[in-house]
Amino acid sequence: MESNDIWDAETAHRYDTPGEGMFAPEVLDPTLDRLAGLADGGRVVEFAIGTGRVGVPLAERGVPVTGIELSPAMIAQLRTKVDDEALPVLEGDMTTVRAPGEFTLAYLVFNTISNLLTQDLQVECFRNAARHLVPGGRFVIELWVPELRALPPGRKATVGIVEDGYILLDTYDPLTQHFVSHHFTFDESRQARLGRSPHRYIWPSELDLMARLAGFHLESRHADWQGTEFTADSPSHVSVYRLPASGS
């Protein structure tokens, strides 16, 4: 499965759910509040900006946002909301594309670093973030904690979410740290829609080592955007990495 096969026009069109799910105010507002504070009045770059779920409302708050996005279809959907002058987006890979200028903050939300399927590519993502940032700049990653404790011996899958009309099933290959998310959506009929996406999971300690290889140190880690304490039982985390300040 290639990324552009996954994030195609049909997926981009269905991605936005205004006011619900990932777009619900209770999910989005704390994210925007935290990122705006971490930007500290400077310019920000969003890796894998997608359809602009975070970048568009952040720009509307007066934060100068530049995006990087691999999928032309996702960019096209973003352009239905905002033009290039208000929110410039560069098409390409977040491990290599360099947006012009300098930034105080780079961020990568909603588990998207796991879309990079090798450890080397994930490290290059950190290095590319570092290339964008001024001394003392920050890189923020929102990431799911692998659920291998819920995977009994001999089983290859976990059920991640069960909701009305939606089930998430993840299948694992622990040798490669690869997993595939299987998204089942359905209604009252006998038919269901299946979408699949491949990922490489990362433990928090491994993520910290990737950051160190790119020159960052861990500044903070919380269980969510509101600043809840991160514990061994937290299902996800928001980690803030920082470059050394000038002269340090």
ZAVEXVEX-600442 format. One record per residue (C-alpha): x, y, z; residue in three letters. Coordinates in steps of 0.001 Angstrom, whole numbers, plus 500000, padded with zeros to 6 digits. Layout:
BEGIN
<rec><xx>X</xx><yy>Y</yy><zz>Z</zz><res>ALA</res></rec>
...
This chain:
BEGIN
<rec><xx>500000</xx><yy>500000</yy><zz>500000</zz><res>MET</res></rec>
<rec><xx>501540</xx><yy>503302</yy><zz>498871</zz><res>GLU</res></rec>
<rec><xx>500673</xx><yy>506483</yy><zz>500780</zz><res>SER</res></rec>
<rec><xx>498987</xx><yy>508128</yy><zz>497814</zz><res>ASN</res></rec>
<rec><xx>496888</xx><yy>504992</yy><zz>497343</zz><res>ASP</res></rec>
<rec><xx>495685</xx><yy>505314</yy><zz>500938</zz><res>ILE</res></rec>
<rec><xx>495234</xx><yy>509094</yy><zz>501052</zz><res>TRP</res></rec>
<rec><xx>493400</xx><yy>509368</yy><zz>497747</zz><res>ASP</res></rec>
<rec><xx>490597</xx><yy>511715</yy><zz>496681</zz><res>ALA</res></rec>
<rec><xx>487856</xx><yy>509529</yy><zz>498160</zz><res>GLU</res></rec>
<rec><xx>489620</xx><yy>509325</yy><zz>501531</zz><res>THR</res></rec>
<rec><xx>490360</xx><yy>513057</yy><zz>501529</zz><res>ALA</res></rec>
<rec><xx>486704</xx><yy>513834</yy><zz>500816</zz><res>HIS</res></rec>
<rec><xx>485542</xx><yy>511617</yy><zz>503709</zz><res>ARG</res></rec>
<rec><xx>488304</xx><yy>512662</yy><zz>506111</zz><res>TYR</res></rec>
<rec><xx>486688</xx><yy>515811</yy><zz>507496</zz><res>ASP</res></rec>
<rec><xx>483933</xx><yy>515371</yy><zz>510095</zz><res>THR</res></rec>
<rec><xx>483197</xx><yy>518975</yy><zz>511171</zz><res>PRO</res></rec>
<rec><xx>482300</xx><yy>519217</yy><zz>514836</zz><res>GLY</res></rec>
<rec><xx>482618</xx><yy>515464</yy><zz>515415</zz><res>GLU</res></rec>
<rec><xx>485345</xx><yy>512900</yy><zz>516104</zz><res>GLY</res></rec>
<rec><xx>488814</xx><yy>514387</yy><zz>515638</zz><res>MET</res></rec>
<rec><xx>487166</xx><yy>517681</yy><zz>514686</zz><res>PHE</res></rec>
<rec><xx>485107</xx><yy>517970</yy><zz>517879</zz><res>ALA</res></rec>
<rec><xx>485848</xx><yy>521159</yy><zz>519870</zz><res>PRO</res></rec>
<rec><xx>486752</xx><yy>519160</yy><zz>522977</zz><res>GLU</res></rec>
<rec><xx>489455</xx><yy>517385</yy><zz>520949</zz><res>VAL</res></rec>
<rec><xx>490662</xx><yy>520255</yy><zz>518810</zz><res>LEU</res></rec>
<rec><xx>490571</xx><yy>523255</yy><zz>521146</zz><res>ASP</res></rec>
<rec><xx>493136</xx><yy>521930</yy><zz>523697</zz><res>PRO</res></rec>
<rec><xx>495429</xx><yy>520996</yy><zz>520786</zz><res>THR</res></rec>
<rec><xx>495237</xx><yy>524518</yy><zz>519366</zz><res>LEU</res></rec>
<rec><xx>495714</xx><yy>526127</yy><zz>522780</zz><res>ASP</res></rec>
<rec><xx>498863</xx><yy>524117</yy><zz>523485</zz><res>ARG</res></rec>
<rec><xx>500417</xx><yy>524595</yy><zz>520044</zz><res>LEU</res></rec>
<rec><xx>499733</xx><yy>528331</yy><zz>520030</zz><res>ALA</res></rec>
<rec><xx>501451</xx><yy>528627</yy><zz>523407</zz><res>GLY</res></rec>
<rec><xx>504461</xx><yy>526560</yy><zz>522311</zz><res>LEU</res></rec>
<rec><xx>504815</xx><yy>528647</yy><zz>519128</zz><res>ALA</res></rec>
<rec><xx>505601</xx><yy>531599</yy><zz>521419</zz><res>ASP</res></rec>
<rec><xx>504692</xx><yy>534162</yy><zz>518772</zz><res>GLY</res></rec>
<rec><xx>506821</xx><yy>532590</yy><zz>516019</zz><res>GLY</res></rec>
<rec><xx>506179</xx><yy>530745</yy><zz>512769</zz><res>ARG</res></rec>
<rec><xx>505201</xx><yy>527066</yy><zz>512842</zz><res>VAL</res></rec>
<rec><xx>505458</xx><yy>524193</yy><zz>510371</zz><res>VAL</res></rec>
<rec><xx>503079</xx><yy>521239</yy><zz>510407</zz><res>GLU</res></rec>
<rec><xx>504387</xx><yy>517962</yy><zz>509034</zz><res>PHE</res></rec>
<rec><xx>501664</xx><yy>515923</yy><zz>507256</zz><res>ALA</res></rec>
<rec><xx>499139</xx><yy>518748</yy><zz>507465</zz><res>ILE</res></rec>
<rec><xx>496491</xx><yy>516676</yy><zz>505685</zz><res>GLY</res></rec>
<rec><xx>493232</xx><yy>518539</yy><zz>505118</zz><res>THR</res></rec>
<rec><xx>494174</xx><yy>521188</yy><zz>507672</zz><res>GLY</res></rec>
<rec><xx>492306</xx><yy>519838</yy><zz>510701</zz><res>ARG</res></rec>
<rec><xx>494801</xx><yy>521566</yy><zz>513007</zz><res>VAL</res></rec>
<rec><xx>496667</xx><yy>523945</yy><zz>510697</zz><res>GLY</res></rec>
<rec><xx>493654</xx><yy>525865</yy><zz>509390</zz><res>VAL</res></rec>
<rec><xx>492130</xx><yy>526828</yy><zz>512768</zz><res>PRO</res></rec>
<rec><xx>495605</xx><yy>527498</yy><zz>514170</zz><res>LEU</res></rec>
<rec><xx>496259</xx><yy>529948</yy><zz>511318</zz><res>ALA</res></rec>
<rec><xx>492863</xx><yy>531524</yy><zz>511979</zz><res>GLU</res></rec>
<rec><xx>494111</xx><yy>532266</yy><zz>515499</zz><res>ARG</res></rec>
<rec><xx>496865</xx><yy>534385</yy><zz>513966</zz><res>GLY</res></rec>
<rec><xx>499683</xx><yy>531804</yy><zz>514184</zz><res>VAL</res></rec>
<rec><xx>501688</xx><yy>531782</yy><zz>510904</zz><res>PRO</res></rec>
<rec><xx>501444</xx><yy>528163</yy><zz>509696</zz><res>VAL</res></rec>
<rec><xx>503243</xx><yy>526445</yy><zz>506818</zz><res>THR</res></rec>
<rec><xx>502351</xx><yy>522866</yy><zz>505926</zz><res>GLY</res></rec>
<rec><xx>504101</xx><yy>519888</yy><zz>504355</zz><res>ILE</res></rec>
<rec><xx>501902</xx><yy>517158</yy><zz>502865</zz><res>GLU</res></rec>
<rec><xx>502608</xx><yy>514124</yy><zz>500690</zz><res>LEU</res></rec>
<rec><xx>499091</xx><yy>513617</yy><zz>499285</zz><res>SER</res></rec>
<rec><xx>497866</xx><yy>515952</yy><zz>496513</zz><res>PRO</res></rec>
<rec><xx>494294</xx><yy>514877</yy><zz>497291</zz><res>ALA</res></rec>
<rec><xx>494589</xx><yy>515969</yy><zz>500921</zz><res>MET</res></rec>
<rec><xx>496055</xx><yy>519310</yy><zz>499823</zz><res>ILE</res></rec>
<rec><xx>493170</xx><yy>519789</yy><zz>497392</zz><res>ALA</res></rec>
<rec><xx>490694</xx><yy>519242</yy><zz>500229</zz><res>GLN</res></rec>
<rec><xx>492594</xx><yy>521743</yy><zz>502391</zz><res>LEU</res></rec>
<rec><xx>492400</xx><yy>524287</yy><zz>499569</zz><res>ARG</res></rec>
<rec><xx>488601</xx><yy>524221</yy><zz>499784</zz><res>THR</res></rec>
<rec><xx>489028</xx><yy>525930</yy><zz>503175</zz><res>LYS</res></rec>
<rec><xx>491954</xx><yy>528326</yy><zz>502795</zz><res>VAL</res></rec>
<rec><xx>494190</xx><yy>529677</yy><zz>500026</zz><res>ASP</res></rec>
<rec><xx>497966</xx><yy>529482</yy><zz>499685</zz><res>ASP</res></rec>
<rec><xx>498519</xx><yy>533034</yy><zz>500883</zz><res>GLU</res></rec>
<rec><xx>496808</xx><yy>532326</yy><zz>504188</zz><res>ALA</res></rec>
<rec><xx>498396</xx><yy>528890</yy><zz>504644</zz><res>LEU</res></rec>
<rec><xx>501186</xx><yy>527831</yy><zz>502268</zz><res>PRO</res></rec>
<rec><xx>501639</xx><yy>524074</yy><zz>501776</zz><res>VAL</res></rec>
<rec><xx>504562</xx><yy>522276</yy><zz>500160</zz><res>LEU</res></rec>
<rec><xx>503830</xx><yy>518953</yy><zz>498495</zz><res>GLU</res></rec>
<rec><xx>506289</xx><yy>516223</yy><zz>499426</zz><res>GLY</res></rec>
<rec><xx>507783</xx><yy>513911</yy><zz>502026</zz><res>ASP</res></rec>
<rec><xx>508068</xx><yy>515186</yy><zz>505595</zz><res>MET</res></rec>
<rec><xx>511467</xx><yy>513494</yy><zz>505922</zz><res>THR</res></rec>
<rec><xx>513068</xx><yy>515601</yy><zz>503185</zz><res>THR</res></rec>
<rec><xx>511022</xx><yy>518657</yy><zz>502156</zz><res>VAL</res></rec>
<rec><xx>512382</xx><yy>521904</yy><zz>503576</zz><res>ARG</res></rec>
<rec><xx>509952</xx><yy>524790</yy><zz>503974</zz><res>ALA</res></rec>
<rec><xx>511550</xx><yy>528223</yy><zz>503472</zz><res>PRO</res></rec>
<rec><xx>512400</xx><yy>530337</yy><zz>506478</zz><res>GLY</res></rec>
<rec><xx>512880</xx><yy>529549</yy><zz>510144</zz><res>GLU</res></rec>
<rec><xx>510351</xx><yy>528325</yy><zz>512666</zz><res>PHE</res></rec>
<rec><xx>509975</xx><yy>528251</yy><zz>516436</zz><res>THR</res></rec>
<rec><xx>507777</xx><yy>525145</yy><zz>516357</zz><res>LEU</res></rec>
<rec><xx>507319</xx><yy>522029</yy><zz>514232</zz><res>ALA</res></rec>
<rec><xx>504580</xx><yy>519560</yy><zz>515022</zz><res>TYR</res></rec>
<rec><xx>503271</xx><yy>516176</yy><zz>513909</zz><res>LEU</res></rec>
<rec><xx>499921</xx><yy>515082</yy><zz>515331</zz><res>VAL</res></rec>
<rec><xx>497578</xx><yy>512105</yy><zz>515526</zz><res>PHE</res></rec>
<rec><xx>500105</xx><yy>509245</yy><zz>515279</zz><res>ASN</res></rec>
<rec><xx>501304</xx><yy>510297</yy><zz>511830</zz><res>THR</res></rec>
<rec><xx>504996</xx><yy>509597</yy><zz>512436</zz><res>ILE</res></rec>
<rec><xx>503981</xx><yy>505909</yy><zz>512466</zz><res>SER</res></rec>
<rec><xx>503097</xx><yy>506234</yy><zz>508755</zz><res>ASN</res></rec>
<rec><xx>506864</xx><yy>506149</yy><zz>508141</zz><res>LEU</res></rec>
<rec><xx>507542</xx><yy>502426</yy><zz>507937</zz><res>LEU</res></rec>
<rec><xx>511218</xx><yy>502206</yy><zz>508918</zz><res>THR</res></rec>
<rec><xx>513197</xx><yy>503396</yy><zz>511896</zz><res>GLN</res></rec>
<rec><xx>515585</xx><yy>505240</yy><zz>509570</zz><res>ASP</res></rec>
<rec><xx>512746</xx><yy>507268</yy><zz>508041</zz><res>LEU</res></rec>
<rec><xx>511383</xx><yy>508112</yy><zz>511467</zz><res>GLN</res></rec>
<rec><xx>514827</xx><yy>509377</yy><zz>512531</zz><res>VAL</res></rec>
<rec><xx>515025</xx><yy>511442</yy><zz>509322</zz><res>GLU</res></rec>
<rec><xx>511713</xx><yy>513030</yy><zz>510251</zz><res>CYS</res></rec>
<rec><xx>513296</xx><yy>514296</yy><zz>513476</zz><res>PHE</res></rec>
<rec><xx>516323</xx><yy>515539</yy><zz>511556</zz><res>ARG</res></rec>
<rec><xx>514142</xx><yy>517389</yy><zz>509092</zz><res>ASN</res></rec>
<rec><xx>512268</xx><yy>519011</yy><zz>511966</zz><res>ALA</res></rec>
<rec><xx>515594</xx><yy>520152</yy><zz>513413</zz><res>ALA</res></rec>
<rec><xx>516567</xx><yy>521698</yy><zz>510063</zz><res>ARG</res></rec>
<rec><xx>513473</xx><yy>523901</yy><zz>510206</zz><res>HIS</res></rec>
<rec><xx>513897</xx><yy>525219</yy><zz>513732</zz><res>LEU</res></rec>
<rec><xx>515693</xx><yy>528148</yy><zz>515308</zz><res>VAL</res></rec>
<rec><xx>517933</xx><yy>527424</yy><zz>518321</zz><res>PRO</res></rec>
<rec><xx>515672</xx><yy>526544</yy><zz>521211</zz><res>GLY</res></rec>
<rec><xx>512881</xx><yy>525533</yy><zz>518814</zz><res>GLY</res></rec>
<rec><xx>510485</xx><yy>522738</yy><zz>519668</zz><res>ARG</res></rec>
<rec><xx>509163</xx><yy>519641</yy><zz>517890</zz><res>PHE</res></rec>
<rec><xx>505856</xx><yy>518243</yy><zz>519179</zz><res>VAL</res></rec>
<rec><xx>504682</xx><yy>514695</yy><zz>518471</zz><res>ILE</res></rec>
<rec><xx>501303</xx><yy>513209</yy><zz>519375</zz><res>GLU</res></rec>
<rec><xx>501566</xx><yy>509428</yy><zz>519343</zz><res>LEU</res></rec>
<rec><xx>499725</xx><yy>506306</yy><zz>520413</zz><res>TRP</res></rec>
<rec><xx>501384</xx><yy>503903</yy><zz>522876</zz><res>VAL</res></rec>
<rec><xx>501658</xx><yy>500381</yy><zz>521382</zz><res>PRO</res></rec>
<rec><xx>499028</xx><yy>498053</yy><zz>522814</zz><res>GLU</res></rec>
<rec><xx>501125</xx><yy>494904</yy><zz>522903</zz><res>LEU</res></rec>
<rec><xx>500142</xx><yy>494231</yy><zz>526516</zz><res>ARG</res></rec>
<rec><xx>496650</xx><yy>493563</yy><zz>525134</zz><res>ALA</res></rec>
<rec><xx>497991</xx><yy>491024</yy><zz>522634</zz><res>LEU</res></rec>
<rec><xx>497834</xx><yy>487507</yy><zz>524146</zz><res>PRO</res></rec>
<rec><xx>500470</xx><yy>484949</yy><zz>523068</zz><res>PRO</res></rec>
<rec><xx>499539</xx><yy>483418</yy><zz>519748</zz><res>GLY</res></rec>
<rec><xx>497164</xx><yy>486238</yy><zz>518804</zz><res>ARG</res></rec>
<rec><xx>497997</xx><yy>488710</yy><zz>516038</zz><res>LYS</res></rec>
<rec><xx>495328</xx><yy>491371</yy><zz>516472</zz><res>ALA</res></rec>
<rec><xx>493770</xx><yy>493755</yy><zz>518963</zz><res>THR</res></rec>
<rec><xx>490428</xx><yy>495535</yy><zz>518801</zz><res>VAL</res></rec>
<rec><xx>491204</xx><yy>499201</yy><zz>519282</zz><res>GLY</res></rec>
<rec><xx>487818</xx><yy>500938</yy><zz>518991</zz><res>ILE</res></rec>
<rec><xx>484234</xx><yy>499720</yy><zz>518926</zz><res>VAL</res></rec>
<rec><xx>481633</xx><yy>502397</yy><zz>518255</zz><res>GLU</res></rec>
<rec><xx>478267</xx><yy>502608</yy><zz>516517</zz><res>ASP</res></rec>
<rec><xx>479111</xx><yy>502181</yy><zz>512860</zz><res>GLY</res></rec>
<rec><xx>482877</xx><yy>501780</yy><zz>513347</zz><res>TYR</res></rec>
<rec><xx>485370</xx><yy>499115</yy><zz>514465</zz><res>ILE</res></rec>
<rec><xx>489163</xx><yy>499420</yy><zz>514474</zz><res>LEU</res></rec>
<rec><xx>491211</xx><yy>496220</yy><zz>514334</zz><res>LEU</res></rec>
<rec><xx>495031</xx><yy>496282</yy><zz>514428</zz><res>ASP</res></rec>
<rec><xx>497164</xx><yy>493338</yy><zz>513265</zz><res>THR</res></rec>
<rec><xx>500807</xx><yy>493146</yy><zz>514388</zz><res>TYR</res></rec>
<rec><xx>504200</xx><yy>491866</yy><zz>513316</zz><res>ASP</res></rec>
<rec><xx>506337</xx><yy>492378</yy><zz>516461</zz><res>PRO</res></rec>
<rec><xx>509548</xx><yy>491389</yy><zz>514642</zz><res>LEU</res></rec>
<rec><xx>509376</xx><yy>494446</yy><zz>512372</zz><res>THR</res></rec>
<rec><xx>507276</xx><yy>496651</yy><zz>514694</zz><res>GLN</res></rec>
<rec><xx>504795</xx><yy>496892</yy><zz>511847</zz><res>HIS</res></rec>
<rec><xx>501048</xx><yy>496882</yy><zz>512252</zz><res>PHE</res></rec>
<rec><xx>498122</xx><yy>497405</yy><zz>509922</zz><res>VAL</res></rec>
<rec><xx>495020</xx><yy>499282</yy><zz>511024</zz><res>SER</res></rec>
<rec><xx>491797</xx><yy>497881</yy><zz>509570</zz><res>HIS</res></rec>
<rec><xx>488960</xx><yy>500421</yy><zz>509678</zz><res>HIS</res></rec>
<rec><xx>485465</xx><yy>498941</yy><zz>509320</zz><res>PHE</res></rec>
<rec><xx>482588</xx><yy>501379</yy><zz>508819</zz><res>THR</res></rec>
<rec><xx>479030</xx><yy>500150</yy><zz>508457</zz><res>PHE</res></rec>
<rec><xx>475358</xx><yy>501023</yy><zz>508788</zz><res>ASP</res></rec>
<rec><xx>472106</xx><yy>499074</yy><zz>509134</zz><res>GLU</res></rec>
<rec><xx>472665</xx><yy>497264</yy><zz>505847</zz><res>SER</res></rec>
<rec><xx>474652</xx><yy>494047</yy><zz>505450</zz><res>ARG</res></rec>
<rec><xx>477480</xx><yy>495912</yy><zz>503715</zz><res>GLN</res></rec>
<rec><xx>480614</xx><yy>497357</yy><zz>505345</zz><res>ALA</res></rec>
<rec><xx>483491</xx><yy>499495</yy><zz>504085</zz><res>ARG</res></rec>
<rec><xx>487077</xx><yy>498463</yy><zz>504845</zz><res>LEU</res></rec>
<rec><xx>490002</xx><yy>500855</yy><zz>504849</zz><res>GLY</res></rec>
<rec><xx>493549</xx><yy>499771</yy><zz>505735</zz><res>ARG</res></rec>
<rec><xx>496707</xx><yy>501666</yy><zz>506593</zz><res>SER</res></rec>
<rec><xx>500201</xx><yy>500314</yy><zz>507433</zz><res>PRO</res></rec>
<rec><xx>502274</xx><yy>501733</yy><zz>510290</zz><res>HIS</res></rec>
<rec><xx>505436</xx><yy>501198</yy><zz>512326</zz><res>ARG</res></rec>
<rec><xx>504875</xx><yy>501509</yy><zz>516065</zz><res>TYR</res></rec>
<rec><xx>507358</xx><yy>503318</yy><zz>518324</zz><res>ILE</res></rec>
<rec><xx>507849</xx><yy>502985</yy><zz>522067</zz><res>TRP</res></rec>
<rec><xx>508258</xx><yy>506305</yy><zz>523941</zz><res>PRO</res></rec>
<rec><xx>511840</xx><yy>505446</yy><zz>524919</zz><res>SER</res></rec>
<rec><xx>512701</xx><yy>504684</yy><zz>521278</zz><res>GLU</res></rec>
<rec><xx>511160</xx><yy>508003</yy><zz>520248</zz><res>LEU</res></rec>
<rec><xx>513361</xx><yy>509796</yy><zz>522793</zz><res>ASP</res></rec>
<rec><xx>516469</xx><yy>508180</yy><zz>521326</zz><res>LEU</res></rec>
<rec><xx>515438</xx><yy>509256</yy><zz>517826</zz><res>MET</res></rec>
<rec><xx>515123</xx><yy>512789</yy><zz>519148</zz><res>ALA</res></rec>
<rec><xx>518596</xx><yy>512682</yy><zz>520678</zz><res>ARG</res></rec>
<rec><xx>520084</xx><yy>511529</yy><zz>517370</zz><res>LEU</res></rec>
<rec><xx>518667</xx><yy>514696</yy><zz>515794</zz><res>ALA</res></rec>
<rec><xx>519946</xx><yy>516993</yy><zz>518552</zz><res>GLY</res></rec>
<rec><xx>516746</xx><yy>517314</yy><zz>520614</zz><res>PHE</res></rec>
<rec><xx>516094</xx><yy>516640</yy><zz>524274</zz><res>HIS</res></rec>
<rec><xx>512758</xx><yy>515722</yy><zz>525835</zz><res>LEU</res></rec>
<rec><xx>511255</xx><yy>518811</yy><zz>527449</zz><res>GLU</res></rec>
<rec><xx>507910</xx><yy>517354</yy><zz>528546</zz><res>SER</res></rec>
<rec><xx>505578</xx><yy>514422</yy><zz>528050</zz><res>ARG</res></rec>
<rec><xx>501891</xx><yy>514338</yy><zz>528956</zz><res>HIS</res></rec>
<rec><xx>499051</xx><yy>511924</yy><zz>528332</zz><res>ALA</res></rec>
<rec><xx>497060</xx><yy>514476</yy><zz>526319</zz><res>ASP</res></rec>
<rec><xx>496963</xx><yy>518079</yy><zz>525132</zz><res>TRP</res></rec>
<rec><xx>495448</xx><yy>519240</yy><zz>528423</zz><res>GLN</res></rec>
<rec><xx>498614</xx><yy>518290</yy><zz>530312</zz><res>GLY</res></rec>
<rec><xx>497370</xx><yy>515169</yy><zz>532106</zz><res>THR</res></rec>
<rec><xx>500172</xx><yy>513208</yy><zz>533761</zz><res>GLU</res></rec>
<rec><xx>501654</xx><yy>510467</yy><zz>531564</zz><res>PHE</res></rec>
<rec><xx>501643</xx><yy>507053</yy><zz>533276</zz><res>THR</res></rec>
<rec><xx>502253</xx><yy>503417</yy><zz>532380</zz><res>ALA</res></rec>
<rec><xx>498528</xx><yy>503120</yy><zz>531617</zz><res>ASP</res></rec>
<rec><xx>498287</xx><yy>506127</yy><zz>529287</zz><res>SER</res></rec>
<rec><xx>497103</xx><yy>505082</yy><zz>525814</zz><res>PRO</res></rec>
<rec><xx>498879</xx><yy>507958</yy><zz>524067</zz><res>SER</res></rec>
<rec><xx>501206</xx><yy>510866</yy><zz>524704</zz><res>HIS</res></rec>
<rec><xx>502073</xx><yy>514380</yy><zz>523606</zz><res>VAL</res></rec>
<rec><xx>505855</xx><yy>514749</yy><zz>523701</zz><res>SER</res></rec>
<rec><xx>507663</xx><yy>518064</yy><zz>523362</zz><res>VAL</res></rec>
<rec><xx>511282</xx><yy>517968</yy><zz>522205</zz><res>TYR</res></rec>
<rec><xx>513556</xx><yy>520986</yy><zz>522172</zz><res>ARG</res></rec>
<rec><xx>516801</xx><yy>521983</yy><zz>520487</zz><res>LEU</res></rec>
<rec><xx>519548</xx><yy>523595</yy><zz>522563</zz><res>PRO</res></rec>
<rec><xx>519322</xx><yy>527359</yy><zz>522790</zz><res>ALA</res></rec>
<rec><xx>521923</xx><yy>529413</yy><zz>520956</zz><res>SER</res></rec>
<rec><xx>525303</xx><yy>529255</yy><zz>522702</zz><res>GLY</res></rec>
<rec><xx>524329</xx><yy>526394</yy><zz>525035</zz><res>SER</res></rec>
